């Protein structure tokens, strides 16, 4: 998993007259305003199926975000309210599609931000994909664990585990397309063995 400091810009939406003690934020909670981008493979046919959500460490609830198509990319925007301050926070931005009750990951970005003592009620969080460490991960490396490979290629063993996670079958890698690549090809939830360049 990649960790990086997210570039955070602070600005004041509404300033209070309360003067906190030195080193203490006047805000117990803040609103996060999220911006991100997911680059799509060339010729991607099904990006409208992709959803996005932000998980903030210390919380069990995800914050759903809006996803819009912008030529060859998906642009993600949204707000997460009542985020506790007073600590460094890790943010996990997940891109996924659904097949019935099954949720399949197609991309993920992980970053950190300092919310120890923000001086603004609204904190802008930008997952800047031009920064290598914040670019969404869409496939596992060959050196990563089988579990991590399965997260980004749910049918790499040649069985349809994307729609049926309990399916059994081949025990070697036979499908080398990421979930995102297969979604774009229209084969993510079909019993096909795909080969991607």
KEKE-3310 file (N, C-alpha, C; in steps of 0.2 Angstrom, whole numbers, plus 5000, padded with zeros to 4 digits):
npx = (5004:5003:5009:5007:5010:4996:4993:4988:4977:4972:4958:4948:4931:4922:4925:4928:4926:4932:4946:4957:4968:4986:4992:4981:4967:4954:4943:4934:4929:4931:4926:4930:4935:4935:4945:4949:4957:4955:4964:4958:4960:4964:4950:4940:4925:4915:4914:4905:4900:4908:4911:4915:4923:4928:4938:4942:4954:4951:4937:4923:4914:4912:4914:4904:4908:4906:4907:4912:4913:4927:4932:4945:4946:4941:4933:4933:4924:4918:4912:4916:4909:4911:4923:4935:4947:4964:4973:4985:4979:4975:4970:4960:4956:4944:4941:4927:4917:4900:4893:4879:4878:4891:4907:4919:4935:4943:4953:4964:4969:4981:4984:4991:4986:4988:4979:4980:4979:4970:4967:4956:4938:4935:4944:4954:4957:4968:4970:4982:4985:4996:5007:5018:5016:5003:4996:4982:4982:4980:4984:4992:5009:5021:5028:5020:5009:4998:4985:4984:4986:4974:4965:4966:4965:4953:4950:4962:4966:4959:4946:4929:4930:4926:4912:4909:4915:4919:4922:4931:4945:4958:4975:4986:4992:4982:4976:4979:4975:4970:4957:4951:4955:4948:4935:4934:4935:4923:4923:4924:4914:4912:4915:4929:4946:4958:4970:4981:4991)
npy = (4994:5011:5025:5043:5060:5070:5084:5097:5111:5124:5134:5148:5146:5151:5161:5160:5169:5164:5161:5149:5140:5141:5130:5122:5118:5128:5121:5106:5097:5095:5099:5090:5093:5085:5081:5072:5062:5049:5040:5033:5018:5018:5019:5015:5008:5007:5017:5023:5015:5015:5019:5029:5031:5038:5032:5036:5035:5028:5029:5020:5022:5025:5038:5043:5048:5060:5055:5059:5059:5065:5068:5057:5053:5050:5061:5065:5071:5079:5080:5077:5077:5082:5077:5072:5081:5084:5074:5065:5060:5045:5043:5033:5031:5024:5016:5008:4995:4988:4971:4965:4961:4960:4969:4976:4980:4993:5003:5012:5024:5030:5041:5053:5066:5081:5084:5089:5102:5111:5127:5130:5128:5121:5109:5107:5093:5086:5073:5072:5066:5068:5067:5054:5045:5047:5043:5034:5017:5003:4990:4976:4973:4961:4956:4957:4950:4936:4939:4953:4954:4948:4957:4967:4960:4951:4939:4932:4919:4912:4909:4914:4924:4937:4940:4929:4926:4914:4905:4891:4884:4885:4885:4893:4909:4915:4925:4941:4954:4969:4973:4985:4986:4975:4979:4990:4983:4976:4963:4960:4954:4941:4924:4924:4922:4934:4943:4956:4969)
npz = (5000:4996:5004:5007:5009:5008:4998:5006:5007:5016:5020:5026:5030:5038:5051:5068:5084:5095:5104:5104:5116:5114:5101:5100:5090:5084:5080:5083:5074:5056:5039:5025:5009:4995:4981:4966:4953:4941:4930:4915:4905:4888:4877:4886:4890:4900:4911:4918:4928:4939:4956:4970:4986:5002:5015:5031:5043:5059:5058:5054:5045:5027:5016:5004:4987:4973:4956:4940:4922:4912:4898:4895:4908:4925:4936:4953:4966:4981:4998:5015:5030:5048:5052:5064:5072:5078:5076:5065:5050:5040:5024:5013:4997:4988:4972:4964:4958:4957:4958:4960:4977:4978:4979:4969:4968:4959:4959:4970:4981:4993:5006:5018:5030:5039:5053:5065:5071:5063:5055:5049:5045:5034:5025:5011:5002:4991:4980:4971:4956:4948:4956:4960:4971:4974:4964:4958:4962:4952:4949:4956:4961:4954:4965:4976:4988:4986:4990:4989:4975:4971:4975:4965:4953:4951:4945:4942:4942:4933:4935:4938:4950:4952:4951:4959:4973:4980:4970:4964:4956:4944:4949:4946:4939:4926:4920:4916:4916:4924:4936:4932:4919:4913:4916:4908:4896:4896:4901:4915:4923:4917:4912:4906:4900:4901:4892:4894:4886)
capx = (5000:5007:5007:5010:5007:4992:4994:4982:4976:4967:4956:4943:4925:4919:4930:4925:4930:4935:4953:4959:4975:4991:4993:4974:4963:4947:4938:4934:4928:4931:4924:4935:4933:4940:4946:4954:4956:4957:4965:4955:4963:4962:4944:4936:4918:4910:4917:4899:4899:4913:4909:4921:4922:4934:4938:4946:4956:4947:4930:4921:4910:4915:4911:4903:4910:4903:4911:4910:4917:4930:4936:4948:4947:4935:4935:4930:4923:4914:4913:4915:4908:4912:4929:4938:4954:4968:4978:4987:4974:4976:4964:4960:4951:4943:4936:4925:4910:4896:4889:4874:4881:4899:4910:4925:4940:4947:4958:4965:4974:4981:4988:4990:4986:4989:4973:4981:4976:4968:4964:4950:4933:4935:4950:4954:4961:4968:4974:4985:4988:5003:5012:5018:5014:4996:4992:4978:4985:4975:4986:4997:5016:5022:5031:5016:5005:4992:4979:4985:4985:4967:4961:4966:4963:4949:4949:4968:4967:4955:4939:4925:4929:4924:4905:4908:4922:4920:4923:4937:4948:4965:4979:4991:4990:4981:4972:4984:4971:4967:4950:4950:4956:4943:4929:4934:4934:4917:4923:4925:4910:4911:4920:4934:4953:4960:4977:4982:4998)
capy = (5000:5017:5031:5049:5066:5073:5091:5100:5118:5126:5141:5149:5146:5154:5161:5161:5174:5160:5161:5143:5140:5139:5123:5119:5120:5130:5116:5099:5093:5099:5097:5088:5094:5080:5081:5067:5060:5042:5040:5027:5015:5020:5016:5012:5008:5007:5020:5025:5010:5016:5023:5031:5032:5039:5030:5040:5030:5030:5029:5014:5024:5028:5045:5042:5054:5060:5053:5062:5058:5071:5065:5051:5053:5051:5067:5064:5077:5078:5083:5073:5081:5080:5073:5074:5084:5082:5069:5064:5055:5042:5043:5028:5033:5017:5016:5001:4993:4983:4966:4963:4962:4960:4975:4974:4986:4994:5007:5014:5029:5031:5047:5056:5073:5083:5087:5090:5108:5115:5133:5132:5124:5117:5107:5105:5087:5084:5067:5074:5060:5069:5065:5047:5042:5048:5041:5028:5010:4999:4983:4974:4971:4954:4954:4957:4944:4933:4942:4959:4953:4946:4963:4971:4956:4946:4932:4931:4912:4909:4907:4920:4926:4944:4939:4924:4926:4907:4900:4887:4882:4885:4888:4898:4915:4914:4931:4946:4960:4971:4974:4991:4985:4971:4983:4994:4979:4973:4956:4959:4949:4936:4919:4924:4923:4940:4945:4963:4970)
capz = (5000:4996:5009:5005:5012:5004:4998:5009:5007:5021:5020:5031:5027:5043:5057:5075:5088:5100:5103:5108:5119:5109:5099:5100:5085:5087:5077:5085:5068:5050:5033:5020:5002:4991:4974:4964:4946:4940:4922:4912:4900:4881:4874:4891:4888:4905:4917:4922:4933:4944:4961:4974:4993:5006:5022:5035:5049:5065:5057:5051:5039:5021:5014:4996:4983:4966:4950:4933:4916:4909:4892:4896:4915:4930:4941:4959:4970:4987:5005:5021:5036:5055:5053:5070:5072:5084:5074:5059:5047:5034:5020:5008:4992:4984:4966:4964:4954:4960:4954:4965:4983:4977:4977:4966:4968:4952:4960:4976:4983:5001:5008:5025:5031:5046:5055:5072:5073:5057:5057:5045:5046:5028:5023:5004:5001:4984:4978:4965:4952:4945:4961:4959:4977:4975:4958:4960:4961:4949:4949:4961:4958:4954:4971:4981:4990:4982:4992:4986:4968:4970:4976:4959:4948:4955:4942:4939:4942:4928:4937:4939:4957:4952:4953:4963:4976:4982:4965:4964:4949:4942:4954:4943:4936:4919:4918:4918:4916:4930:4936:4929:4912:4912:4917:4902:4890:4897:4903:4922:4926:4913:4913:4901:4902:4897:4891:4892:4885)
cpx = (5004:5004:5011:5007:5003:4993:4987:4982:4971:4965:4950:4936:4921:4923:4926:4929:4933:4942:4956:4966:4980:4992:4986:4970:4956:4941:4939:4933:4929:4927:4929:4932:4938:4939:4951:4953:4959:4958:4962:4960:4960:4956:4940:4929:4913:4912:4911:4897:4903:4910:4916:4919:4928:4933:4943:4948:4953:4940:4929:4916:4913:4911:4910:4905:4907:4909:4908:4915:4920:4934:4938:4949:4941:4938:4930:4930:4918:4916:4912:4915:4910:4918:4933:4945:4958:4973:4980:4981:4976:4970:4965:4954:4950:4939:4934:4919:4907:4893:4885:4877:4888:4901:4917:4929:4943:4952:4958:4970:4975:4986:4987:4989:4986:4983:4973:4978:4975:4965:4959:4945:4933:4942:4950:4959:4962:4973:4976:4989:4994:5009:5012:5015:5007:4992:4988:4982:4979:4977:4991:5004:5017:5025:5027:5012:5000:4986:4979:4983:4978:4963:4961:4965:4959:4948:4956:4970:4963:4948:4936:4924:4927:4916:4904:4914:4923:4921:4930:4939:4955:4969:4985:4988:4989:4978:4977:4981:4969:4960:4947:4950:4950:4936:4928:4933:4927:4917:4924:4921:4908:4917:4925:4941:4956:4967:4978:4989:5001)
cpy = (5006:5022:5037:5054:5069:5081:5094:5108:5120:5133:5142:5150:5151:5155:5163:5166:5171:5160:5155:5144:5139:5132:5119:5122:5123:5126:5109:5095:5098:5096:5096:5089:5090:5081:5076:5066:5053:5042:5033:5024:5017:5016:5013:5013:5009:5011:5023:5021:5011:5021:5024:5033:5033:5036:5033:5035:5033:5030:5023:5015:5027:5034:5044:5049:5054:5058:5055:5060:5065:5068:5058:5049:5053:5057:5065:5070:5075:5080:5077:5077:5078:5075:5076:5076:5081:5077:5069:5059:5052:5041:5037:5030:5027:5019:5009:5001:4988:4978:4963:4965:4963:4967:4973:4981:4987:4999:5010:5019:5030:5037:5049:5063:5075:5087:5088:5096:5113:5122:5135:5126:5119:5116:5104:5099:5085:5078:5069:5068:5061:5068:5057:5043:5042:5045:5034:5021:5006:4992:4982:4972:4964:4952:4954:4951:4942:4937:4949:4959:4952:4952:4967:4967:4950:4939:4930:4923:4908:4907:4914:4922:4933:4944:4934:4922:4919:4902:4897:4885:4882:4888:4892:4904:4914:4920:4937:4953:4962:4972:4980:4990:4980:4974:4987:4990:4975:4966:4955:4954:4943:4931:4919:4924:4928:4941:4952:4964:4974)
cpz = (5000:5001:5007:5009:5007:5004:5001:5009:5012:5019:5024:5028:5032:5050:5063:5079:5094:5099:5108:5111:5114:5108:5099:5094:5087:5084:5080:5079:5062:5045:5028:5013:4998:4984:4971:4956:4945:4932:4920:4906:4893:4879:4879:4889:4893:4911:4921:4928:4939:4949:4965:4981:4996:5012:5025:5041:5055:5064:5053:5045:5033:5020:5006:4993:4976:4961:4944:4928:4914:4904:4894:4904:4919:4935:4947:4963:4976:4993:5010:5027:5043:5055:5059:5068:5078:5082:5067:5056:5041:5030:5014:5003:4988:4978:4965:4960:4958:4956:4960:4972:4983:4975:4975:4965:4961:4953:4967:4977:4990:5002:5015:5025:5038:5048:5063:5075:5067:5059:5053:5046:5040:5026:5016:5004:4994:4983:4971:4961:4948:4949:4961:4965:4978:4969:4960:4958:4958:4948:4954:4957:4958:4961:4977:4983:4985:4984:4989:4978:4966:4971:4969:4953:4951:4951:4939:4939:4937:4929:4939:4946:4957:4954:4958:4967:4979:4977:4966:4957:4949:4948:4952:4940:4928:4916:4920:4917:4923:4930:4932:4921:4909:4912:4910:4896:4890:4899:4910:4925:4922:4914:4907:4904:4897:4897:4889:4891:4890)
residu = (UNK:UNK:UNK:UNK:UNK:UNK:UNK:UNK:UNK:UNK:UNK:UNK:UNK:UNK:UNK:UNK:UNK:UNK:UNK:UNK:UNK:UNK:UNK:UNK:UNK:UNK:UNK:UNK:UNK:UNK:UNK:UNK:UNK:UNK:UNK:UNK:UNK:UNK:UNK:UNK:UNK:UNK:UNK:UNK:UNK:UNK:UNK:UNK:UNK:UNK:UNK:UNK:UNK:UNK:UNK:UNK:UNK:UNK:UNK:UNK:UNK:UNK:UNK:UNK:UNK:UNK:UNK:UNK:UNK:UNK:UNK:UNK:UNK:UNK:UNK:UNK:UNK:UNK:UNK:UNK:UNK:UNK:UNK:UNK:UNK:UNK:UNK:UNK:UNK:UNK:UNK:UNK:UNK:UNK:UNK:UNK:UNK:UNK:UNK:UNK:UNK:UNK:UNK:UNK:UNK:UNK:UNK:UNK:UNK:UNK:UNK:UNK:UNK:UNK:UNK:UNK:UNK:UNK:UNK:UNK:UNK:UNK:UNK:UNK:UNK:UNK:UNK:UNK:UNK:UNK:UNK:UNK:UNK:UNK:UNK:UNK:UNK:UNK:UNK:UNK:UNK:UNK:UNK:UNK:UNK:UNK:UNK:UNK:UNK:UNK:UNK:UNK:UNK:UNK:UNK:UNK:UNK:UNK:UNK:UNK:UNK:UNK:UNK:UNK:UNK:UNK:UNK:UNK:UNK:UNK:UNK:UNK:UNK:UNK:UNK:UNK:UNK:UNK:UNK:UNK:UNK:UNK:UNK:UNK:UNK:UNK:UNK:UNK:UNK:UNK:UNK:UNK:UNK:UNK:UNK:UNK:UNK)
# end
